[in-house]
Amino acid sequence: MRVALLESWVVTALFSHSALAQAPAVSPPYENPIVFARSETRAQRDGKIWIMEEDGSRLRQISFGTSFDEHPALYSDRRHVLYSQFNSDTFDPSGGAKLVRLDIVTGELEVFAEQIGCALHHATLSPVQDVLVYQHDCGDRLSQRVGWGAGSYELPMLARNGIAAGPNTVVFMHEKNQVSPRQVALVRMDGHGRGASTLYLTDDEHLHRRPAVSPDGEWLAWQTNAAGGQDDIFLARIDGTEVRNLTNSPGLDGHPWFSRDGRWIVFESTRSGSQEIWKIHVASLQAEQLTFDSARPSRTPRW
């Protein structure tokens, strides 16, 4: 055990030192940044993290190197980004992955969490308290965890793509059927351990996934095929009531995330013919395209 811990520390130290020169500083700071992942090819290889202002301006790449970087999460300080760095140039959890934190102002890069022989990925941060939820894969053991280090815990149900709706509340995907056609419900868990309670927020007859929670904790957005055809973005209260279809688009709409004021939702969409980042105003349903690069798919935006 002592050898393994030492090895992990050495890898972290070397990685942090070598990465400093690869992450240029950003000046002036972004006011309301959106971060997302983008691949150089449609095969989702060579994934990198990008950043832009909420209107699509100041677009630039912020992660570099030969690794596959995916699923960025933006801290509430709007200065730090957390993302998964895989040990290969493609999405391959079997090869291992770590969580990396980037300071977009100074360019400083550091390993936030890693475990030898494991893949830590699909991380989310709650929009106010920065509560971390992520996928923790170690060999055949696949689990969803909340927090890192002392005080962290594992969700007791088969869970994926969790997001904290507060310090003691998590919304996540629960798989009823993992074979085709997949059947996935969204579940809310309040508390953890013996005192935890769960509430199904959707049915389990469709594919409901990738939940997002508004900064005030009152609203839930997610990607679903419940309307038939390709996926749309649905909106509901945090208890699963007052459900409505926000996008109702012929393209595939997914990976929603709320703006800091809760008035907009950013998401990925194929409605323009290529996979781009869009945003939609929750009240008026006015939609705006933010990225324009048909050769490089853009996905998993976070505001």
C-alpha positions as CSV (number, residue, x, y, z in Angstrom):
1,M,0.0,0.0,0.0
2,R,2.8,2.4,0.8
3,V,4.5,1.7,-2.5
4,A,1.2,2.3,-4.4
5,L,0.6,5.6,-2.6
6,L,4.2,6.8,-3.3
7,E,3.8,5.8,-7.0
8,S,0.6,7.8,-7.3
9,W,2.2,10.9,-5.7
10,V,5.2,10.7,-8.1
11,V,2.9,10.5,-11.1
12,T,0.9,13.4,-9.9
13,A,3.9,15.6,-9.3
14,L,5.5,14.9,-12.7
15,F,2.2,15.4,-14.5
16,S,1.5,18.8,-12.9
17,H,5.0,20.0,-13.7
18,S,5.0,19.0,-17.3
19,A,1.5,20.4,-17.9
20,L,2.2,23.9,-16.8
21,A,3.9,24.8,-20.1
22,Q,0.9,23.3,-22.1
23,A,-1.9,25.5,-20.6
24,P,-1.4,29.1,-21.6
25,A,-2.9,31.8,-19.3
26,V,-6.2,33.5,-20.2
27,S,-6.3,37.3,-19.9
28,P,-8.6,39.0,-19.2
29,P,-10.7,36.5,-17.3
30,Y,-13.9,35.2,-18.8
31,E,-17.1,36.8,-17.4
32,N,-19.7,34.0,-18.0
33,P,-17.7,31.1,-19.5
34,I,-19.0,28.0,-21.1
35,V,-16.7,25.0,-21.3
36,F,-17.2,22.0,-23.5
37,A,-15.3,19.1,-25.2
38,R,-14.5,18.9,-28.8
39,S,-12.9,16.1,-30.9
40,E,-10.6,16.5,-33.9
41,T,-12.5,13.6,-35.6
42,R,-16.0,12.2,-35.6
43,A,-14.5,9.0,-34.0
44,Q,-14.2,10.9,-30.7
45,R,-10.4,10.7,-30.7
46,D,-8.0,13.4,-29.5
47,G,-10.7,15.0,-27.4
48,K,-9.8,18.4,-25.9
49,I,-11.5,21.0,-23.6
50,W,-12.5,24.4,-25.1
51,I,-13.9,27.6,-23.5
52,M,-16.0,30.5,-24.8
53,E,-18.1,33.4,-23.4
54,E,-21.8,32.8,-23.2
55,D,-22.4,34.5,-26.6
56,G,-19.9,32.2,-28.3
57,S,-17.1,34.8,-28.4
58,R,-13.5,34.3,-27.2
59,L,-13.5,30.7,-28.3
60,R,-10.3,28.9,-27.6
61,Q,-8.8,25.5,-26.7
62,I,-7.6,25.1,-23.1
63,S,-6.3,21.5,-22.8
64,F,-3.5,20.1,-24.9
65,G,-1.3,17.0,-25.2
66,T,-2.0,13.4,-26.5
67,S,-4.6,12.4,-23.9
68,F,-8.3,12.2,-24.4
69,D,-9.9,15.0,-22.3
70,E,-13.6,14.8,-21.7
71,H,-16.6,16.0,-19.6
72,P,-15.5,19.4,-18.2
73,A,-17.1,20.8,-15.1
74,L,-16.9,24.5,-14.2
75,Y,-16.4,25.6,-10.6
76,S,-18.7,28.3,-9.2
77,D,-15.7,30.7,-9.1
78,R,-15.8,30.6,-13.0
79,R,-12.0,30.3,-12.9
80,H,-11.3,26.6,-12.5
81,V,-12.3,23.7,-14.7
82,L,-12.4,20.1,-13.7
83,Y,-12.2,17.4,-16.4
84,S,-11.3,13.8,-17.0
85,Q,-8.0,13.0,-18.6
86,F,-7.8,9.4,-20.0
87,N,-4.5,7.6,-20.4
88,S,-5.1,7.2,-24.2
89,D,-6.2,9.3,-27.1
90,T,-9.8,8.0,-27.0
91,F,-12.6,7.3,-24.4
92,D,-11.3,4.1,-22.8
93,P,-12.0,3.7,-19.1
94,S,-10.2,0.3,-19.1
95,G,-6.9,2.2,-19.6
96,G,-7.4,4.5,-16.6
97,A,-8.4,8.2,-16.2
98,K,-7.8,10.9,-13.6
99,L,-9.6,14.2,-12.7
100,V,-7.6,17.2,-13.6
101,R,-8.2,20.8,-12.5
102,L,-7.2,23.8,-14.7
103,D,-6.9,27.4,-13.6
104,I,-8.1,29.2,-16.8
105,V,-6.6,32.5,-15.6
106,T,-3.0,31.4,-14.9
107,G,-2.9,28.2,-16.9
108,E,-1.9,26.2,-13.9
109,L,-2.8,22.5,-14.2
110,E,-2.9,19.9,-11.4
111,V,-4.2,16.5,-10.7
112,F,-7.2,16.7,-8.5
113,A,-7.9,13.0,-8.0
114,E,-6.5,9.8,-9.3
115,Q,-6.3,6.1,-8.2
116,I,-3.9,3.6,-9.7
117,G,-5.8,1.0,-11.8
118,C,-9.0,3.0,-11.8
119,A,-10.8,5.4,-14.1
120,L,-12.4,8.5,-12.7
121,H,-14.6,10.2,-15.2
122,H,-18.0,11.8,-16.0
123,A,-17.5,14.3,-13.2
124,T,-20.1,17.0,-12.4
125,L,-20.0,19.9,-9.9
126,S,-23.1,21.3,-8.4
127,P,-23.7,24.9,-9.6
128,V,-23.3,26.6,-6.2
129,Q,-21.6,24.4,-3.6
130,D,-19.2,22.6,-6.1
131,V,-20.3,19.2,-4.8
132,L,-18.5,16.6,-6.8
133,V,-20.2,13.5,-8.3
134,Y,-18.3,11.2,-10.7
135,Q,-18.0,7.7,-12.1
136,H,-15.5,5.5,-10.3
137,D,-14.5,2.4,-12.3
138,C,-11.9,0.0,-10.8
139,G,-11.7,-3.3,-12.7
140,D,-15.2,-4.9,-12.7
141,R,-16.5,-2.6,-9.9
142,L,-18.3,0.3,-11.5
143,S,-19.8,2.9,-9.1
144,Q,-21.0,6.4,-8.8
145,R,-19.4,8.4,-5.9
146,V,-20.0,11.7,-4.2
147,G,-17.0,13.7,-3.0
148,W,-13.4,12.8,-2.8
149,G,-11.4,11.6,0.2
150,A,-12.8,11.7,3.8
151,G,-16.6,12.0,3.8
152,S,-17.1,10.8,0.3
153,Y,-19.6,8.0,-0.3
154,E,-20.9,5.6,-3.0
155,L,-24.5,5.7,-4.3
156,P,-26.2,2.5,-3.3
157,M,-28.2,1.9,-6.5
158,L,-26.9,1.2,-10.0
159,A,-26.2,4.8,-10.9
160,R,-24.7,6.9,-13.7
161,N,-24.3,10.6,-14.5
162,G,-25.1,12.0,-11.1
163,I,-25.5,15.7,-10.2
164,A,-25.8,17.1,-6.7
165,A,-28.9,19.3,-6.2
166,G,-27.5,20.4,-2.8
167,P,-25.1,19.2,-0.1
168,N,-27.2,16.1,0.7
169,T,-29.3,15.5,-2.5
170,V,-28.2,13.8,-5.7
171,V,-30.1,13.2,-8.9
172,F,-28.8,10.3,-11.1
173,M,-29.6,7.8,-13.9
174,H,-30.8,4.4,-12.7
175,E,-30.7,1.7,-15.4
176,K,-33.7,-0.7,-15.4
177,N,-32.5,-2.4,-18.6
178,Q,-28.9,-2.1,-20.0
179,V,-29.6,-4.0,-23.2
180,S,-31.4,-2.6,-26.3
181,P,-33.7,-0.8,-25.9
182,R,-32.2,0.8,-22.8
183,Q,-34.6,1.8,-20.1
184,V,-33.3,4.5,-17.7
185,A,-35.1,6.5,-15.0
186,L,-34.0,9.6,-13.2
187,V,-33.9,9.1,-9.4
188,R,-33.4,11.7,-6.6
189,M,-31.7,10.5,-3.4
190,D,-31.9,12.7,-0.3
191,G,-29.3,11.9,2.4
192,H,-27.1,8.9,2.4
193,G,-26.6,5.8,4.5
194,R,-29.5,4.3,6.5
195,G,-31.5,7.6,6.5
196,A,-31.5,8.0,2.7
197,S,-34.7,8.3,0.8
198,T,-35.3,7.9,-3.0
199,L,-37.9,9.3,-5.4
200,Y,-38.3,8.4,-9.0
201,L,-38.6,11.6,-11.0
202,T,-39.4,10.0,-14.4
203,D,-40.9,6.7,-15.7
204,D,-38.5,3.8,-16.3
205,E,-39.9,2.9,-19.8
206,H,-37.8,5.4,-21.8
207,L,-34.2,6.6,-21.9
208,H,-33.9,9.5,-19.5
209,R,-30.4,10.6,-18.9
210,R,-27.8,13.4,-18.2
211,P,-29.7,15.4,-15.6
212,A,-28.8,19.0,-14.7
213,V,-30.1,21.0,-11.8
214,S,-30.7,24.8,-11.7
215,P,-28.6,26.9,-9.4
216,D,-31.5,27.5,-7.0
217,G,-32.1,23.7,-6.8
218,E,-35.7,24.1,-8.0
219,W,-35.6,22.8,-11.5
220,L,-34.3,19.8,-13.4
221,A,-33.4,19.5,-17.1
222,W,-32.4,16.3,-18.8
223,Q,-32.0,14.5,-22.2
224,T,-34.8,12.0,-23.1
225,N,-36.4,10.1,-25.9
226,A,-39.8,10.2,-24.2
227,A,-41.3,12.4,-27.0
228,G,-40.4,9.8,-29.6
229,G,-37.9,10.2,-32.4
230,Q,-34.5,11.7,-31.4
231,D,-33.7,13.0,-28.0
232,D,-35.0,16.4,-26.7
233,I,-34.4,18.4,-23.6
234,F,-37.1,18.2,-20.9
235,L,-37.7,20.5,-18.0
236,A,-39.4,19.8,-14.7
237,R,-39.5,20.8,-11.1
238,I,-37.0,19.0,-8.8
239,D,-39.8,16.7,-7.7
240,G,-40.5,15.6,-11.2
241,T,-43.8,17.6,-11.7
242,E,-44.6,20.2,-14.3
243,V,-42.8,18.4,-17.1
244,R,-42.4,20.1,-20.5
245,N,-40.4,19.6,-23.7
246,L,-38.1,22.6,-24.2
247,T,-36.5,21.8,-27.5
248,N,-38.9,19.7,-29.6
249,S,-36.4,19.6,-32.4
250,P,-35.9,17.1,-35.3
251,G,-32.2,16.9,-34.3
252,L,-30.7,15.2,-31.3
253,D,-30.5,17.5,-28.3
254,G,-28.5,16.5,-25.2
255,H,-26.2,17.2,-22.3
256,P,-28.2,20.2,-20.9
257,W,-26.8,22.6,-18.3
258,F,-28.2,25.7,-16.7
259,S,-26.8,29.2,-16.9
260,R,-25.7,30.9,-13.6
261,D,-29.0,32.8,-13.4
262,G,-31.1,29.8,-14.4
263,R,-32.7,31.6,-17.3
264,W,-30.9,29.8,-20.1
265,I,-29.9,26.2,-20.8
266,V,-26.8,25.3,-22.9
267,F,-26.8,22.0,-24.7
268,E,-25.4,20.0,-27.6
269,S,-27.5,19.5,-30.8
270,T,-27.4,18.1,-34.3
271,R,-30.2,20.3,-35.5
272,S,-28.0,22.3,-37.8
273,G,-26.5,19.2,-39.5
274,S,-23.4,18.9,-37.3
275,Q,-23.0,18.5,-33.5
276,E,-22.7,22.0,-32.1
277,I,-23.3,23.9,-28.9
278,W,-26.6,25.8,-28.5
279,K,-28.4,27.6,-25.8
280,I,-32.1,28.1,-25.3
281,H,-34.0,30.7,-23.2
282,V,-36.2,28.8,-20.8
283,A,-39.1,31.3,-20.8
284,S,-39.3,32.3,-24.5
285,L,-37.7,29.1,-26.0
286,Q,-35.5,31.3,-28.2
287,A,-32.5,29.2,-29.3
288,E,-29.1,30.4,-30.4
289,Q,-26.2,28.4,-32.0
290,L,-22.9,29.2,-30.3
291,T,-20.3,27.0,-32.2
292,F,-19.9,26.5,-35.9
293,D,-17.4,23.7,-36.8
294,S,-18.9,20.9,-38.8
295,A,-15.6,19.0,-38.9
296,R,-15.1,18.8,-35.1
297,P,-18.1,17.6,-33.0
298,S,-18.7,19.7,-29.9
299,R,-20.4,18.2,-26.8
300,T,-20.9,18.1,-23.0
301,P,-21.2,21.9,-22.4
302,R,-21.1,23.4,-18.9
303,W,-21.9,27.0,-18.0
